Amino acid sequence: MPWEKNFDLDIATDKAIQVFWKKGYEGTSMSDLIDAMGINKGSLYNAFGSKDELFNRALLRYDQLNRQEALKQLSKLEDPKQVIATFFDGMISETQKDKEHKGCFLVNTALDLPNQSDEIKKMVSAALKELEDFFVTIISKGQKVGTIEITKNAREIAVSMVALIVGLRVLARGTYSSKNLEAIKTQALHLLS
């Protein structure tokens, strides 16, 4: 008799995200995943293949629901400077609500990149590159409409923005106060003037 799943893959993946996000790939055991997802070991393997494949799916889903969705919403704003300010405001707001100081699942994974699979390395690199490209587009738009200095190098500013975002995400895990996180946002906006 063929195996039939009796659970929603996305809901199960969302539960796995929470475990991987809190404990990291190495710190997460199969027992942790089975307990959190509310499924048995056979169902986990039949539905997801392996811990690696489940982690890949979890990180991809997290990225789609968070970074990609945020960029899609921000793209609707007209003022390029407001896009960047809103992006940083959103991150700061998330960190204030994050009582467990988990940070960002994608950034946490990036910090452990040497220990990740090639597929995860590609996924994280692509996500950070897309974020950089998004900022290049926004900065270039600001330069065209005259709200961002034309002599600024859009790619260099975008690279700096990504570095500030990664730094903010790491420091927000309990090291920095909201006031200090706001200072990072201020410096990001100074790059535009």
GROMACS elastic network, one bead per residue, 0.5 to 0.9 nm:
[ bonds ]
;  ai    aj funct       b0    kb
    1     4     6  0.89229   500
    3    43     6  0.83020   500
    3    46     6  0.75530   500
    4    43     6  0.86500   500
    4    46     6  0.89403   500
    5     8     6  0.80293   500
    5     9     6  0.86794   500
    5    43     6  0.69932   500
    5    46     6  0.83355   500
    5    47     6  0.72581   500
    6    43     6  0.88825   500
    7    10     6  0.89328   500
    7    11     6  0.78924   500
    7    12     6  0.73009   500
    7    39     6  0.81771   500
    8    11     6  0.53728   500
    8    12     6  0.61836   500
    8    13     6  0.85532   500
    9    12     6  0.50890   500
    9    13     6  0.59552   500
    9    14     6  0.85216   500
    9    47     6  0.76625   500
    9    48     6  0.87426   500
   10    14     6  0.60261   500
   10    15     6  0.86100   500
   10    61     6  0.83587   500
   11    14     6  0.50307   500
   11    15     6  0.63686   500
   11    16     6  0.87160   500
   11    37     6  0.82442   500
   12    15     6  0.51731   500
   12    16     6  0.63341   500
   12    17     6  0.87225   500
   12    36     6  0.84757   500
   12    37     6  0.52777   500
   12    38     6  0.79256   500
   12    39     6  0.83436   500
   13    17     6  0.61052   500
   13    18     6  0.88049   500
   13    37     6  0.77167   500
   13    54     6  0.74186   500
   13    55     6  0.87934   500
   13    57     6  0.72486   500
   13    58     6  0.56779   500
   13    61     6  0.78699   500
   14    18     6  0.66220   500
   14    37     6  0.84739   500
   14    58     6  0.69796   500
   14    61     6  0.79486   500
   14    62     6  0.80165   500
   15    18     6  0.53650   500
   15    19     6  0.67918   500
   15    33     6  0.80399   500
   15    36     6  0.60738   500
   15    37     6  0.54442   500
   15    38     6  0.88527   500
   15    58     6  0.89325   500
   16    19     6  0.51844   500
   16    20     6  0.61785   500
   16    21     6  0.83203   500
   16    32     6  0.87944   500
   16    33     6  0.59814   500
   16    34     6  0.87165   500
   16    36     6  0.68280   500
   16    37     6  0.63209   500
   16    54     6  0.77775   500
   16    55     6  0.78713   500
   16    58     6  0.66224   500
   17    20     6  0.52205   500
   17    21     6  0.57266   500
   17    22     6  0.83845   500
   17    55     6  0.77980   500
   17    57     6  0.89576   500
   17    58     6  0.52508   500
   17    59     6  0.71385   500
   17    61     6  0.84071   500
   17    62     6  0.71435   500
   17   105     6  0.82359   500
   18    21     6  0.51051   500
   18    22     6  0.61242   500
   18    23     6  0.85459   500
   18    36     6  0.85033   500
   18   105     6  0.89779   500
   19    22     6  0.52738   500
   19    23     6  0.59726   500
   19    24     6  0.75713   500
   19    25     6  0.88423   500
   19    28     6  0.68555   500
   19    32     6  0.72009   500
   19    33     6  0.68155   500
   19    36     6  0.72402   500
   20    23     6  0.52323   500
   20    25     6  0.56165   500
   20    26     6  0.86547   500
   20    27     6  0.79206   500
   20    28     6  0.61516   500
   20    33     6  0.84560   500
   20    55     6  0.73805   500
   20    58     6  0.81389   500
   20    59     6  0.88238   500
   20   105     6  0.80016   500
   21    24     6  0.55984   500
   21    25     6  0.81161   500
   21    59     6  0.89810   500
   21   102     6  0.67323   500
   21   103     6  0.84169   500
   21   104     6  0.77797   500
   21   105     6  0.51771   500
   21   106     6  0.86545   500
   21   108     6  0.77674   500
   21   109     6  0.85895   500
   22    27     6  0.88518   500
   22    28     6  0.86774   500
   22   100     6  0.82742   500
   22   101     6  0.88382   500
   22   102     6  0.58715   500
   22   103     6  0.89544   500
   22   105     6  0.82902   500
   23    26     6  0.75987   500
   23    27     6  0.50517   500
   23    28     6  0.56187   500
   23   102     6  0.89569   500
   24    27     6  0.53345   500
   24    28     6  0.61620   500
   24   105     6  0.84655   500
   24   108     6  0.77409   500
   24   109     6  0.74678   500
   24   112     6  0.88757   500
   25    28     6  0.54575   500
   25    29     6  0.83708   500
   25    51     6  0.87046   500
   25    52     6  0.85738   500
   25    55     6  0.72729   500
   25   109     6  0.82289   500
   25   116     6  0.85730   500
   26    29     6  0.76423   500
   28    31     6  0.81858   500
   28    32     6  0.61573   500
   28    33     6  0.72440   500
   29    32     6  0.50879   500
   29    33     6  0.65376   500
   29    34     6  0.87409   500
   29    51     6  0.86845   500
   30    33     6  0.50825   500
   30    34     6  0.60949   500
   30    35     6  0.85194   500
   30    41     6  0.78661   500
   30    51     6  0.72202   500
   31    34     6  0.50695   500
   31    35     6  0.60001   500
   31    36     6  0.84544   500
   31    41     6  0.82742   500
   32    35     6  0.52941   500
   32    36     6  0.61100   500
   32    37     6  0.84518   500
   33    36     6  0.51741   500
   33    37     6  0.58090   500
   33    38     6  0.81908   500
   33    39     6  0.85691   500
   33    44     6  0.86019   500
   33    51     6  0.88141   500
   34    37     6  0.52695   500
   34    38     6  0.58132   500
   34    39     6  0.54949   500
   34    40     6  0.59282   500
   34    41     6  0.63431   500
   34    44     6  0.72864   500
   35    38     6  0.53115   500
   35    39     6  0.71426   500
   35    40     6  0.82745   500
   36    39     6  0.81833   500
   37    40     6  0.85954   500
   37    44     6  0.87240   500
   39    42     6  0.82890   500
   39    43     6  0.62674   500
   39    44     6  0.66543   500
   40    43     6  0.53563   500
   40    44     6  0.63270   500
   40    45     6  0.88593   500
   41    44     6  0.51136   500
   41    45     6  0.63160   500
   41    46     6  0.85751   500
   42    45     6  0.52373   500
   42    46     6  0.59887   500
   42    47     6  0.84499   500
   43    46     6  0.50120   500
   43    47     6  0.58743   500
   43    48     6  0.82030   500
   44    47     6  0.53145   500
   44    48     6  0.57408   500
   44    49     6  0.71463   500
   44    50     6  0.76906   500
   44    51     6  0.86843   500
   44    54     6  0.85950   500
   45    48     6  0.53217   500
   45    50     6  0.56391   500
   45    51     6  0.81274   500
   46    49     6  0.57240   500
   46    50     6  0.85631   500
   47    50     6  0.88306   500
   47    54     6  0.89077   500
   48    51     6  0.76411   500
   48    52     6  0.88310   500
   48    53     6  0.60731   500
   48    54     6  0.54411   500
   48    57     6  0.83219   500
   49    52     6  0.81024   500
   49    53     6  0.60930   500
   49    54     6  0.72617   500
   50    53     6  0.51720   500
   50    54     6  0.61547   500
   50    55     6  0.85205   500
   51    54     6  0.50470   500
   51    55     6  0.60387   500
   51    56     6  0.85753   500
   52    55     6  0.50887   500
   52    56     6  0.61904   500
   52    57     6  0.86426   500
   52   117     6  0.81919   500
   53    56     6  0.50240   500
   53    57     6  0.61752   500
   53    58     6  0.84987   500
   54    57     6  0.50625   500
   54    58     6  0.59754   500
   54    59     6  0.85690   500
   55    59     6  0.60635   500
   55    60     6  0.84423   500
   55   120     6  0.86955   500
   56    59     6  0.53219   500
   56    60     6  0.61103   500
   56    61     6  0.85414   500
   56   119     6  0.76378   500
   56   120     6  0.64960   500
   56   123     6  0.85836   500
   57    60     6  0.51594   500
   57    61     6  0.60394   500
   57    62     6  0.85059   500
   58    61     6  0.51805   500
   58    62     6  0.60620   500
   58    63     6  0.85505   500
   59    62     6  0.50434   500
   59    63     6  0.60810   500
   59    64     6  0.85678   500
   59   105     6  0.73789   500
   59   106     6  0.68976   500
   59   109     6  0.86129   500
   59   120     6  0.82302   500
   59   123     6  0.84574   500
   59   124     6  0.88554   500
   60    63     6  0.51159   500
   60    64     6  0.61738   500
   60    65     6  0.86553   500
   60   123     6  0.75986   500
   61    64     6  0.50586   500
   61    65     6  0.60905   500
   61    66     6  0.84225   500
   62    65     6  0.52351   500
   62    66     6  0.59142   500
   62    67     6  0.79184   500
   62   105     6  0.74978   500
   62   106     6  0.77946   500
   63    66     6  0.52370   500
   63    67     6  0.52617   500
   63    68     6  0.61786   500
   63    69     6  0.82763   500
   63   105     6  0.84661   500
   63   106     6  0.69971   500
   63   127     6  0.77565   500
   64    67     6  0.62343   500
   64    69     6  0.62347   500
   65    68     6  0.64391   500
   65    69     6  0.55529   500
   65    70     6  0.80626   500
   66    69     6  0.53552   500
   66    70     6  0.59053   500
   66    71     6  0.85740   500
   67    70     6  0.51455   500
   67    71     6  0.61797   500
   67    72     6  0.85990   500
   67   106     6  0.89461   500
   67   127     6  0.81972   500
   67   131     6  0.82273   500
   68    71     6  0.52480   500
   68    72     6  0.62058   500
   68    73     6  0.87546   500
   68   127     6  0.86150   500
   68   131     6  0.88403   500
   69    72     6  0.50560   500
   69    73     6  0.62870   500
   69    74     6  0.86160   500
   70    73     6  0.51848   500
   70    74     6  0.60711   500
   70    75     6  0.85410   500
   70    87     6  0.79274   500
   70    90     6  0.89350   500
   71    75     6  0.59889   500
   71    76     6  0.88852   500
   71    87     6  0.83876   500
   71   131     6  0.81395   500
   71   134     6  0.76561   500
   72    75     6  0.52499   500
   72    76     6  0.70931   500
   73    76     6  0.56141   500
   73    77     6  0.76476   500
   74    77     6  0.55595   500
   74    78     6  0.88772   500
   74    83     6  0.57902   500
   74    84     6  0.84785   500
   74    86     6  0.77383   500
   74    87     6  0.74275   500
   75    78     6  0.77652   500
   75    83     6  0.74975   500
   75   134     6  0.88095   500
   75   138     6  0.83560   500
   76    83     6  0.87988   500
   77    80     6  0.74762   500
   77    82     6  0.74483   500
   77    83     6  0.62259   500
   78    82     6  0.78716   500
   78    83     6  0.77322   500
   79    82     6  0.51600   500
   79    83     6  0.63410   500
   79   138     6  0.88362   500
   79   141     6  0.88688   500
   79   142     6  0.74828   500
   79   147     6  0.83727   500
   80    83     6  0.50324   500
   80    84     6  0.65988   500
   80    85     6  0.87660   500
   80   138     6  0.54623   500
   80   139     6  0.65612   500
   80   140     6  0.88002   500
   80   141     6  0.67453   500
   80   142     6  0.53349   500
   80   147     6  0.77714   500
   80   148     6  0.83250   500
   81    84     6  0.52964   500
   81    85     6  0.61981   500
   81    86     6  0.84972   500
   81   138     6  0.81739   500
   81   139     6  0.80361   500
   81   142     6  0.72651   500
   81   147     6  0.75793   500
   81   148     6  0.78655   500
   81   189     6  0.74439   500
   81   192     6  0.77342   500
   82    86     6  0.58112   500
   82    87     6  0.83299   500
   83    86     6  0.51764   500
   83    87     6  0.61082   500
   83    88     6  0.87950   500
   83   138     6  0.77066   500
   84    87     6  0.50059   500
   84    88     6  0.63686   500
   84    89     6  0.85420   500
   84   135     6  0.80285   500
   84   138     6  0.81803   500
   84   185     6  0.88745   500
   84   188     6  0.82437   500
   84   189     6  0.74757   500
   85    88     6  0.52916   500
   85    89     6  0.60347   500
   85    90     6  0.85611   500
   85   185     6  0.71866   500
   85   186     6  0.86254   500
   85   188     6  0.84384   500
   85   189     6  0.70725   500
   86    90     6  0.60057   500
   86    91     6  0.86471   500
   87    90     6  0.52266   500
   87    91     6  0.65124   500
   87    92     6  0.88541   500
   88    91     6  0.51259   500
   88    92     6  0.62052   500
   88    93     6  0.85153   500
   88   165     6  0.78022   500
   88   182     6  0.83955   500
   88   184     6  0.87041   500
   88   185     6  0.59229   500
   88   188     6  0.86134   500
   89    92     6  0.51481   500
   89    93     6  0.60227   500
   89    94     6  0.85533   500
   89   182     6  0.82177   500
   89   185     6  0.77622   500
   90    93     6  0.50864   500
   90    94     6  0.61467   500
   90    95     6  0.87041   500
   91    94     6  0.50846   500
   91    95     6  0.62934   500
   91    96     6  0.87413   500
   91   165     6  0.83901   500
   91   168     6  0.82978   500
   91   169     6  0.77344   500
   92    95     6  0.51727   500
   92    96     6  0.63247   500
   92    97     6  0.88352   500
   92   168     6  0.83289   500
   92   169     6  0.87178   500
   92   172     6  0.80490   500
   92   178     6  0.70891   500
   92   181     6  0.66756   500
   92   182     6  0.74645   500
   92   185     6  0.87687   500
   93    96     6  0.51752   500
   93    97     6  0.64811   500
   93    98     6  0.87662   500
   93   178     6  0.88868   500
   94    97     6  0.52032   500
   94    98     6  0.61588   500
   94   103     6  0.86305   500
   95    99     6  0.79043   500
   95   101     6  0.71621   500
   95   102     6  0.85515   500
   95   103     6  0.68528   500
   95   169     6  0.79749   500
   95   172     6  0.61002   500
   95   173     6  0.75352   500
   95   174     6  0.89625   500
   95   178     6  0.83847   500
   96    99     6  0.72581   500
   96   101     6  0.88377   500
   96   172     6  0.84417   500
   96   178     6  0.72801   500
   97   100     6  0.88500   500
   97   101     6  0.88653   500
   98   101     6  0.53537   500
   98   102     6  0.67869   500
   98   103     6  0.74998   500
   98   173     6  0.85359   500
   99   102     6  0.80649   500
  100   103     6  0.84901   500
  100   173     6  0.82248   500
  100   174     6  0.88791   500
  101   172     6  0.71645   500
  101   174     6  0.59519   500
  102   105     6  0.75299   500
  102   108     6  0.84306   500
  102   172     6  0.88304   500
  102   173     6  0.61413   500
  102   174     6  0.89929   500
  103   106     6  0.89012   500
  103   107     6  0.76783   500
  103   108     6  0.71022   500
  103   169     6  0.56428   500
  103   170     6  0.65614   500
  103   171     6  0.85742   500
  103   172     6  0.65884   500
  103   173     6  0.53323   500
  103   174     6  0.89254   500
  104   107     6  0.52537   500
  104   108     6  0.59271   500
  104   109     6  0.84715   500
  104   166     6  0.89052   500
  104   169     6  0.62716   500
  104   170     6  0.80697   500
  104   173     6  0.89083   500
  105   108     6  0.50642   500
  105   109     6  0.61305   500
  105   110     6  0.86046   500
  106   109     6  0.51266   500
  106   110     6  0.61921   500
  106   111     6  0.87956   500
  106   124     6  0.68385   500
  106   127     6  0.84847   500
  107   111     6  0.62558   500
  107   112     6  0.88114   500
  107   124     6  0.82479   500
  107   166     6  0.63798   500
  107   169     6  0.70882   500
  107   170     6  0.76526   500
  108   111     6  0.52421   500
  108   112     6  0.68075   500
  108   113     6  0.88906   500
  108   169     6  0.85455   500
  108   170     6  0.77631   500
  109   112     6  0.52230   500
  109   113     6  0.61391   500
  109   116     6  0.80084   500
  109   120     6  0.84333   500
  109   121     6  0.89442   500
  109   124     6  0.76552   500
  110   114     6  0.85227   500
  110   116     6  0.88000   500
  110   120     6  0.89561   500
  110   121     6  0.78466   500
  110   124     6  0.63070   500
  110   125     6  0.82154   500
  111   114     6  0.82028   500
  112   115     6  0.57693   500
  112   116     6  0.67700   500
  113   116     6  0.50706   500
  113   117     6  0.81352   500
  113   120     6  0.78407   500
  113   121     6  0.61528   500
  113   124     6  0.82446   500
  114   117     6  0.83262   500
  114   121     6  0.80801   500
  116   119     6  0.80584   500
  116   120     6  0.60325   500
  116   121     6  0.63378   500
  117   120     6  0.52646   500
  117   121     6  0.62197   500
  117   122     6  0.86791   500
  118   122     6  0.61564   500
  118   123     6  0.85681   500
  119   122     6  0.51829   500
  119   123     6  0.61860   500
  119   124     6  0.87224   500
  120   124     6  0.60720   500
  120   125     6  0.83769   500
  121   124     6  0.53299   500
  121   125     6  0.60187   500
  121   126     6  0.84390   500
  122   125     6  0.51151   500
  122   126     6  0.59215   500
  122   127     6  0.84823   500
  123   126     6  0.51779   500
  123   127     6  0.61497   500
  123   128     6  0.87188   500
  124   127     6  0.50902   500
  124   128     6  0.62251   500
  124   129     6  0.85024   500
  125   128     6  0.52691   500
  125   129     6  0.60479   500
  125   130     6  0.85450   500
  126   129     6  0.50027   500
  126   130     6  0.60206   500
  126   131     6  0.85416   500
  127   130     6  0.51101   500
  127   131     6  0.62376   500
  127   132     6  0.86649   500
  128   131     6  0.50014   500
  128   132     6  0.61873   500
  128   133     6  0.86039   500
  128   162     6  0.73374   500
  129   133     6  0.60814   500
  129   134     6  0.84763   500
  129   162     6  0.89550   500
  130   134     6  0.60178   500
  130   135     6  0.86557   500
  131   134     6  0.50152   500
  131   135     6  0.64077   500
  131   136     6  0.87368   500
  131   158     6  0.83130   500
  131   162     6  0.71279   500
  132   135     6  0.52034   500
  132   136     6  0.62924   500
  132   137     6  0.87662   500
  132   155     6  0.76857   500
  132   158     6  0.52405   500
  132   159     6  0.60211   500
  132   160     6  0.89057   500
  132   161     6  0.76647   500
  132   162     6  0.62627   500
  133   137     6  0.62182   500
  133   138     6  0.86374   500
  133   155     6  0.79412   500
  133   158     6  0.73364   500
  134   137     6  0.51860   500
  134   138     6  0.62757   500
  134   139     6  0.86220   500
  134   158     6  0.81437   500
  135   139     6  0.58933   500
  135   140     6  0.82938   500
  135   154     6  0.78627   500
  135   155     6  0.80439   500
  135   157     6  0.80490   500
  135   158     6  0.51296   500
  135   159     6  0.84345   500
  135   161     6  0.76512   500
  135   162     6  0.85367   500
  136   139     6  0.51793   500
  136   140     6  0.59269   500
  136   141     6  0.84423   500
  136   154     6  0.52849   500
  136   155     6  0.55855   500
  136   156     6  0.86313   500
  136   157     6  0.77367   500
  136   158     6  0.55446   500
  136   159     6  0.87268   500
  137   140     6  0.51703   500
  137   141     6  0.61181   500
  137   142     6  0.86615   500
  137   154     6  0.81596   500
  138   141     6  0.50901   500
  138   142     6  0.62903   500
  138   143     6  0.87260   500
  138   154     6  0.87969   500
  139   143     6  0.62288   500
  139   144     6  0.87073   500
  139   148     6  0.69032   500
  139   154     6  0.57941   500
  139   155     6  0.86370   500
  139   157     6  0.81098   500
  139   158     6  0.78091   500
  139   192     6  0.78208   500
  140   144     6  0.62351   500
  140   145     6  0.87551   500
  140   148     6  0.81241   500
  140   150     6  0.83775   500
  140   154     6  0.62347   500
  141   144     6  0.51011   500
  141   145     6  0.63702   500
  141   146     6  0.85217   500
  141   147     6  0.86904   500
  141   148     6  0.84253   500
  142   145     6  0.52599   500
  142   146     6  0.59366   500
  142   147     6  0.50694   500
  142   149     6  0.80771   500
  142   150     6  0.85163   500
  142   192     6  0.89565   500
  143   147     6  0.60521   500
  143   149     6  0.59686   500
  143   150     6  0.50681   500
  143   151     6  0.85863   500
  143   152     6  0.85098   500
  143   154     6  0.87116   500
  144   147     6  0.78940   500
  144   148     6  0.80835   500
  144   150     6  0.76781   500
  145   148     6  0.78190   500
  146   149     6  0.68122   500
  146   150     6  0.72979   500
  147   150     6  0.87245   500
  147   192     6  0.85285   500
  147   193     6  0.83775   500
  148   151     6  0.87956   500
  148   152     6  0.79128   500
  148   192     6  0.55934   500
  148   193     6  0.60927   500
  149   152     6  0.57740   500
  149   192     6  0.67948   500
  149   193     6  0.60332   500
  150   153     6  0.80106   500
  150   154     6  0.88472   500
  151   154     6  0.89356   500
  152   155     6  0.89360   500
  152   156     6  0.82365   500
  152   157     6  0.76351   500
  152   191     6  0.85945   500
  152   192     6  0.77221   500
  152   193     6  0.86046   500
  153   156     6  0.54154   500
  153   157     6  0.63058   500
  153   158     6  0.86522   500
  154   157     6  0.52141   500
  154   158     6  0.60742   500
  154   159     6  0.86721   500
  155   159     6  0.61712   500
  155   160     6  0.85991   500
  156   159     6  0.51407   500
  156   160     6  0.62518   500
  156   161     6  0.86330   500
  157   160     6  0.50036   500
  157   161     6  0.61043   500
  157   162     6  0.87221   500
  157   188     6  0.86806   500
  157   191     6  0.65573   500
  157   192     6  0.76905   500
  158   162     6  0.63132   500
  158   163     6  0.86491   500
  159   162     6  0.52417   500
  159   163     6  0.63209   500
  159   164     6  0.87239   500
  160   163     6  0.50011   500
  160   164     6  0.61413   500
  160   165     6  0.85697   500
  160   188     6  0.79478   500
  160   191     6  0.84357   500
  161   164     6  0.50442   500
  161   165     6  0.61202   500
  161   166     6  0.86406   500
  161   188     6  0.62617   500
  161   191     6  0.85114   500
  162   166     6  0.61795   500
  162   167     6  0.84937   500
  163   166     6  0.51939   500
  163   167     6  0.60797   500
  163   168     6  0.84877   500
  164   168     6  0.59145   500
  164   169     6  0.84682   500
  164   184     6  0.69132   500
  164   185     6  0.81906   500
  164   187     6  0.86904   500
  164   188     6  0.71207   500
  165   168     6  0.50198   500
  165   169     6  0.60642   500
  165   170     6  0.85808   500
  165   184     6  0.85794   500
  165   185     6  0.88521   500
  166   169     6  0.51222   500
  166   170     6  0.62310   500
  166   171     6  0.85981   500
  167   170     6  0.51808   500
  167   171     6  0.60087   500
  167   172     6  0.83150   500
  167   184     6  0.87514   500
  168   171     6  0.51683   500
  168   172     6  0.57852   500
  168   173     6  0.87375   500
  168   176     6  0.85362   500
  168   181     6  0.64476   500
  168   184     6  0.70073   500
  168   185     6  0.86972   500
  169   172     6  0.52178   500
  169   173     6  0.68329   500
  170   173     6  0.56588   500
  170   174     6  0.85052   500
  170   175     6  0.82284   500
  171   174     6  0.65207   500
  171   175     6  0.51523   500
  171   176     6  0.54479   500
  171   177     6  0.87469   500
  171   181     6  0.80969   500
  172   175     6  0.60150   500
  172   176     6  0.55266   500
  172   177     6  0.74032   500
  172   178     6  0.80856   500
  172   181     6  0.72659   500
  173   176     6  0.76004   500
  174   177     6  0.75936   500
  176   179     6  0.79399   500
  176   180     6  0.58772   500
  176   181     6  0.66147   500
  177   180     6  0.52594   500
  177   181     6  0.63690   500
  177   182     6  0.87078   500
  178   182     6  0.61290   500
  178   183     6  0.86415   500
  179   182     6  0.51092   500
  179   183     6  0.64511   500
  180   184     6  0.66070   500
  180   185     6  0.88946   500
  181   184     6  0.51288   500
  181   185     6  0.65465   500
  181   186     6  0.87809   500
  182   186     6  0.62090   500
  182   187     6  0.87135   500
  183   187     6  0.62734   500
  183   188     6  0.86428   500
  184   187     6  0.51428   500
  184   188     6  0.62659   500
  184   189     6  0.87778   500
  185   188     6  0.50217   500
  185   189     6  0.63445   500
  185   190     6  0.86810   500
  186   189     6  0.51808   500
  186   190     6  0.62305   500
  186   191     6  0.88983   500
  187   191     6  0.65395   500
  188   191     6  0.53892   500
  188   192     6  0.74192   500
  189   192     6  0.54713   500
  189   193     6  0.72652   500
  190   193     6  0.54183   500
